[in-house]
């Protein structure tokens, strides 16, 4: 962080002052070159440890980086309200928003180290949603951990990585023996072929999670809405059992959904609003990549809310109602927004 601030004070700000004195801001090509130099300086100053096998930036550093970007955004708005010439020009503001977005996206992705060691897939989250959706007909909401422990017992000859798991009927932490004693009826719901597939999926997840597998069994299970299961289940069943490539495919659906959502915002409003939406999404406290980034269809509700808002803006009330209702059925908590827009 000290290096980054030093670069801002000793290189970037003097460079911008010199360019302003030279009158280069009037030339679009010169402005683009200056911003490229600024980005290069910031890039070299940032904690790019993941490129050499590090663990990315610390959480505190990411928060401070977001704070600096937020202060820059507020500065632009303040300059516009004060009537400063460059801030009132839409073209200049677009350039600034674009540069800030280019800086913010790497911060959101933890400087492309994602969840550490350049792991894009959020295994803890995807494991619940993939297994829960794919095997929902056999497991429902309450027997995921019971089936995983039974599969672990058969695959590893009763050698377990954890002696505790969560009973999803009571949400109490119990000894794994408690769940294993009632695992036979759970296994009986599977056909032999489906049980073999489940064991392959569970074993691959166990291998990839490594020492973190024990914490997986202490979470609160698979708990999206039934409507989400209707959508996610058929998609999850397209993935071959034990396939790492298939899991990666599932996690790439959310980035596609988000890109489409921002594109819809740009089409309905303008490029400036779309860039501000990107900045808001990347800077939102509690919504960073470490939370649900690299997950499986975690942002479908957001796309529905965005599309519903766009339909309201275009006065297309019927599709807006359908989309906002879909968002509510996917995640429940968008319901207050629907009531607000009623």
C-alpha positions as CSV (number, residue, x, y, z in Angstrom):
1,X,0.0,0.0,0.0
2,X,2.9,2.4,0.8
3,X,4.3,1.7,-2.7
4,X,1.0,2.4,-4.3
5,X,0.5,5.7,-2.4
6,X,4.0,6.8,-3.1
7,X,3.5,6.1,-6.8
8,X,0.4,8.3,-6.8
9,X,2.1,11.2,-5.0
10,X,5.5,11.1,-6.7
11,X,4.6,10.0,-10.2
12,X,1.0,10.1,-11.1
13,X,0.0,13.5,-9.7
14,X,3.1,15.3,-11.0
15,X,2.5,13.7,-14.4
16,X,-1.1,14.9,-14.5
17,X,-0.1,18.4,-13.4
18,X,2.6,18.5,-16.1
19,X,0.1,17.3,-18.8
20,X,-2.4,19.9,-17.7
21,X,0.2,22.7,-17.9
22,X,1.1,21.5,-21.4
23,X,-2.5,21.7,-22.5
24,X,-2.5,18.1,-23.6
25,X,-6.0,17.4,-22.2
26,X,-7.4,19.0,-25.3
27,X,-6.0,16.2,-27.5
28,X,-7.8,12.9,-27.2
29,X,-4.8,10.8,-28.3
30,X,-2.6,12.5,-25.7
31,X,-5.2,11.8,-23.0
32,X,-5.3,8.2,-23.8
33,X,-1.5,7.9,-23.7
34,X,-1.4,9.6,-20.4
35,X,-4.0,7.3,-18.9
36,X,-2.1,4.3,-20.2
37,X,1.0,5.5,-18.5
38,X,-0.9,6.1,-15.3
39,X,-2.4,2.6,-15.4
40,X,1.1,1.1,-16.1
41,X,2.5,2.9,-13.0
42,X,-0.4,1.7,-10.8
43,X,-0.1,-1.8,-12.1
44,X,3.6,-1.9,-11.3
45,X,2.9,-0.5,-7.9
46,X,0.1,-2.9,-7.0
47,X,0.6,-6.2,-5.1
48,X,0.9,-8.4,-8.2
49,X,2.1,-11.4,-6.1
50,X,-0.3,-13.9,-7.7
51,X,1.6,-13.6,-10.9
52,X,4.6,-15.2,-9.2
53,X,2.7,-17.8,-7.2
54,X,1.6,-15.7,-4.2
55,X,-1.7,-15.7,-2.4
56,X,-3.0,-12.4,-3.7
57,X,-3.6,-9.2,-1.7
58,X,-4.7,-9.2,1.9
59,X,-8.3,-8.5,2.7
60,X,-7.3,-5.2,4.4
61,X,-5.4,-4.1,1.3
62,X,-8.3,-4.8,-0.9
63,X,-10.6,-2.8,1.3
64,X,-8.2,0.1,1.3
65,X,-7.9,-0.1,-2.5
66,X,-11.7,0.0,-2.8
67,X,-11.7,3.0,-0.5
68,X,-9.3,4.9,-2.7
69,X,-11.4,4.2,-5.8
70,X,-14.5,5.3,-4.0
71,X,-12.9,8.6,-3.0
72,X,-11.9,9.1,-6.6
73,X,-15.5,8.5,-7.7
74,X,-16.8,10.9,-5.1
75,X,-14.2,13.5,-6.2
76,X,-15.6,13.3,-9.8
77,X,-19.1,13.8,-8.6
78,X,-18.0,16.6,-6.3
79,X,-16.2,18.3,-9.2
80,X,-19.3,18.0,-11.3
81,X,-21.6,19.5,-8.6
82,X,-19.0,22.4,-8.2
83,X,-19.3,23.1,-11.9
84,X,-15.7,22.2,-12.8
85,X,-15.4,22.2,-16.6
86,X,-13.9,18.8,-17.2
87,X,-16.3,17.1,-14.9
88,X,-19.3,18.6,-16.7
89,X,-18.1,17.1,-20.1
90,X,-19.7,13.7,-20.6
91,X,-16.7,12.5,-22.8
92,X,-14.2,13.3,-20.0
93,X,-16.4,11.6,-17.4
94,X,-16.7,8.5,-19.6
95,X,-12.9,8.3,-19.8
96,X,-12.5,8.6,-16.1
97,X,-15.2,6.0,-15.3
98,X,-13.6,3.6,-17.8
99,X,-10.2,4.0,-16.2
100,X,-11.6,3.5,-12.7
101,X,-13.5,0.4,-13.9
102,X,-10.2,-1.0,-15.4
103,X,-8.6,-0.4,-12.0
104,X,-11.5,-1.7,-10.0
105,X,-12.0,-5.0,-11.8
106,X,-8.6,-6.4,-10.8
107,X,-9.2,-5.3,-7.2
108,X,-12.6,-7.2,-7.3
109,X,-10.9,-10.3,-8.5
110,X,-8.2,-10.1,-5.8
111,X,-5.6,-9.1,-8.5
112,X,-6.7,-12.2,-10.5
113,X,-5.7,-14.5,-7.6
114,X,-9.4,-15.1,-7.1
115,X,-9.8,-17.4,-4.0
116,X,-6.1,-17.9,-3.6
117,X,-3.5,-19.7,-5.6
118,X,-5.4,-18.5,-8.8
119,X,-8.3,-20.8,-7.9
120,X,-11.4,-19.3,-9.8
121,X,-13.9,-22.0,-8.7
122,X,-15.4,-21.4,-5.3
123,X,-15.3,-25.1,-4.3
124,X,-17.0,-24.8,-1.0
125,X,-20.0,-23.0,-2.6
126,X,-20.1,-24.9,-5.9
127,X,-19.9,-28.2,-4.0
128,X,-23.2,-27.5,-2.3
129,X,-25.0,-26.2,-5.3
130,X,-23.7,-28.7,-7.7
131,X,-24.3,-31.8,-5.6
132,X,-27.5,-30.5,-4.1
133,X,-29.0,-29.6,-7.5
134,X,-27.8,-32.7,-9.3
135,X,-29.0,-35.2,-6.7
136,X,-32.0,-33.3,-5.4
137,X,-34.4,-36.1,-6.4
138,X,-32.6,-38.4,-4.1
139,X,-31.4,-36.1,-1.3
140,X,-33.8,-33.2,-1.1
141,X,-32.7,-30.5,1.3
142,X,-31.8,-32.6,4.3
143,X,-29.6,-35.5,3.4
144,X,-26.6,-34.2,1.5
145,X,-24.0,-34.6,4.3
146,X,-25.5,-38.0,5.3
147,X,-25.0,-39.3,1.7
148,X,-21.5,-37.8,1.5
149,X,-20.4,-39.5,4.7
150,X,-21.8,-42.8,3.4
151,X,-19.9,-42.4,0.2
152,X,-16.7,-41.5,2.1
153,X,-17.1,-44.6,4.3
154,X,-17.4,-46.9,1.2
155,X,-14.6,-45.3,-0.8
156,X,-12.1,-45.0,2.1
157,X,-13.0,-48.0,4.2
158,X,-14.5,-46.0,7.0
159,X,-11.5,-43.6,7.2
160,X,-12.9,-40.1,7.6
161,X,-11.4,-36.6,7.5
162,X,-13.8,-35.3,10.1
163,X,-15.5,-36.7,13.1
164,X,-18.2,-34.0,13.2
165,X,-20.9,-33.0,10.7
166,X,-24.1,-30.9,10.7
167,X,-27.4,-32.7,10.9
168,X,-29.5,-30.8,8.4
169,X,-32.7,-31.8,10.1
170,X,-31.8,-30.1,13.4
171,X,-28.8,-27.9,12.3
172,X,-26.9,-29.3,15.2
173,X,-23.3,-30.4,15.0
174,X,-23.2,-34.1,15.7
175,X,-20.8,-37.0,15.6
176,X,-20.6,-38.5,12.1
177,X,-21.8,-41.8,13.6
178,X,-25.2,-40.2,14.1
179,X,-25.6,-39.5,10.4
180,X,-24.1,-42.8,9.3
181,X,-26.6,-44.8,11.3
182,X,-29.4,-43.4,9.2
183,X,-27.5,-43.4,5.9
184,X,-28.9,-46.8,4.6
185,X,-32.4,-45.4,3.6
186,X,-30.7,-42.4,2.0
187,X,-28.5,-44.7,-0.2
188,X,-31.6,-46.8,-1.0
189,X,-33.1,-43.9,-2.9
190,X,-30.3,-44.0,-5.5
191,X,-30.1,-46.4,-8.4
192,X,-26.8,-48.2,-8.6
193,X,-25.7,-46.0,-11.5
194,X,-26.6,-42.8,-9.7
195,X,-24.9,-43.9,-6.5
196,X,-21.7,-44.6,-8.4
197,X,-21.9,-41.1,-10.0
198,X,-22.5,-39.5,-6.6
199,X,-19.5,-41.3,-5.1
200,X,-17.3,-40.0,-8.0
201,X,-18.5,-36.5,-7.5
202,X,-18.2,-36.6,-3.7
203,X,-14.7,-38.1,-3.9
204,X,-13.5,-35.5,-6.4
205,X,-14.8,-32.7,-4.2
206,X,-13.1,-34.3,-1.2
207,X,-9.8,-34.4,-3.1
208,X,-9.9,-30.9,-4.3
209,X,-11.0,-29.4,-0.9
210,X,-8.2,-31.3,0.9
211,X,-8.0,-30.2,4.5
212,X,-11.0,-27.9,4.1
213,X,-13.3,-30.8,3.4
214,X,-14.1,-31.1,7.1
215,X,-15.5,-27.5,7.2
216,X,-17.7,-28.3,4.2
217,X,-19.6,-30.8,6.3
218,X,-20.2,-28.2,9.0
219,X,-21.9,-25.7,6.7
220,X,-25.7,-25.4,6.5
221,X,-26.3,-27.5,3.4
222,X,-28.0,-26.8,0.1
223,X,-30.7,-24.2,0.6
224,X,-31.8,-22.3,-2.6
225,X,-35.4,-22.0,-3.5
226,X,-37.3,-24.8,-5.3
227,X,-37.5,-22.6,-8.4
228,X,-33.7,-22.4,-8.5
229,X,-33.5,-26.1,-8.3
230,X,-35.8,-26.4,-11.3
231,X,-33.3,-24.4,-13.3
232,X,-30.0,-25.5,-11.7
233,X,-30.8,-29.2,-11.5
234,X,-31.0,-30.0,-15.3
235,X,-27.8,-27.9,-15.8
236,X,-25.9,-29.7,-13.1
237,X,-26.9,-33.1,-14.5
238,X,-25.2,-32.1,-17.8
239,X,-21.8,-32.3,-16.0
240,X,-20.2,-35.8,-16.0
241,X,-19.4,-37.2,-12.6
242,X,-16.1,-36.2,-11.2
243,X,-15.4,-33.7,-14.0
244,X,-13.3,-30.6,-13.1
245,X,-14.0,-29.1,-16.5
246,X,-17.7,-29.5,-15.9
247,X,-17.5,-27.6,-12.6
248,X,-15.5,-24.8,-14.3
249,X,-18.2,-24.6,-16.9
250,X,-20.8,-24.1,-14.2
251,X,-18.9,-21.3,-12.7
252,X,-18.5,-19.5,-16.0
253,X,-22.3,-19.0,-16.2
254,X,-22.4,-16.2,-13.7
255,X,-19.8,-14.0,-15.5
256,X,-21.8,-14.4,-18.7
257,X,-25.0,-13.4,-16.8
258,X,-23.3,-10.4,-15.3
259,X,-21.9,-9.2,-18.7
260,X,-25.4,-9.5,-20.2
261,X,-26.8,-7.5,-17.2
262,X,-24.4,-4.7,-17.7
263,X,-24.9,-4.7,-21.4
264,X,-28.7,-4.4,-20.9
265,X,-28.1,-1.4,-18.6
266,X,-25.9,0.2,-21.2
267,X,-28.5,-0.3,-23.9
268,X,-31.4,0.9,-21.8
269,X,-29.6,4.0,-20.4
270,X,-26.1,4.8,-21.6
271,X,-22.5,3.9,-21.3
272,X,-21.9,6.1,-18.3
273,X,-24.7,4.4,-16.3
274,X,-23.3,1.0,-17.3
275,X,-19.8,1.9,-16.1
276,X,-21.1,3.3,-12.8
277,X,-23.1,0.0,-12.4
278,X,-19.8,-1.9,-12.9
279,X,-18.1,0.2,-10.3
280,X,-20.9,-0.2,-7.8
281,X,-20.9,-4.0,-8.3
282,X,-17.2,-4.3,-7.8
283,X,-17.0,-2.0,-4.8
284,X,-20.1,-3.2,-3.0
285,X,-19.3,-4.1,0.6
286,X,-20.1,-7.7,1.4
287,X,-20.5,-8.7,-2.2
288,X,-16.9,-9.3,-3.2
289,X,-15.6,-12.1,-5.3
290,X,-14.5,-14.0,-2.1
291,X,-18.2,-14.4,-1.1
292,X,-20.0,-16.0,-4.0
293,X,-17.6,-15.3,-7.0
294,X,-16.8,-18.5,-8.9
295,X,-20.1,-19.9,-7.8
296,X,-22.9,-21.7,-9.7
297,X,-25.8,-19.5,-10.9
298,X,-25.5,-17.1,-7.9
299,X,-26.4,-14.0,-9.9
300,X,-29.5,-15.1,-11.8
301,X,-31.7,-13.1,-9.4
302,X,-29.6,-10.0,-10.0
303,X,-30.0,-10.3,-13.8
304,X,-33.8,-10.6,-13.3
305,X,-33.9,-7.5,-11.1
306,X,-31.8,-5.5,-13.6
307,X,-33.9,-6.7,-16.6
308,X,-37.1,-5.9,-14.6
309,X,-35.9,-2.4,-13.8
310,X,-35.1,-1.8,-17.5
311,X,-38.6,-3.0,-18.5
312,X,-40.1,-0.6,-16.0
313,X,-37.9,2.2,-17.5
314,X,-39.3,1.3,-20.9
315,X,-42.9,1.1,-19.5
316,X,-43.2,-2.6,-20.3
317,X,-45.0,-3.5,-17.1
318,X,-46.0,-7.1,-17.8
319,X,-42.5,-8.4,-18.5
320,X,-41.2,-6.3,-15.6
321,X,-43.6,-8.1,-13.3
322,X,-42.6,-11.5,-14.6
323,X,-38.9,-10.8,-14.1
324,X,-39.2,-9.3,-10.7
325,X,-41.4,-12.2,-9.6
326,X,-38.8,-14.6,-11.0
327,X,-36.1,-12.8,-9.0
328,X,-38.1,-13.2,-5.8
329,X,-38.7,-16.9,-6.5
330,X,-35.0,-17.4,-7.1
331,X,-33.8,-15.7,-3.9
332,X,-36.8,-14.4,-1.9
333,X,-35.0,-11.2,-0.7
334,X,-35.8,-9.2,-3.9
335,X,-39.4,-9.2,-2.7
336,X,-39.2,-5.8,-1.0
337,X,-37.9,-4.2,-4.2
338,X,-41.0,-5.6,-6.0
339,X,-43.3,-4.1,-3.4
340,X,-41.4,-0.8,-3.7
341,X,-41.9,-0.7,-7.5
342,X,-45.5,-1.9,-7.4
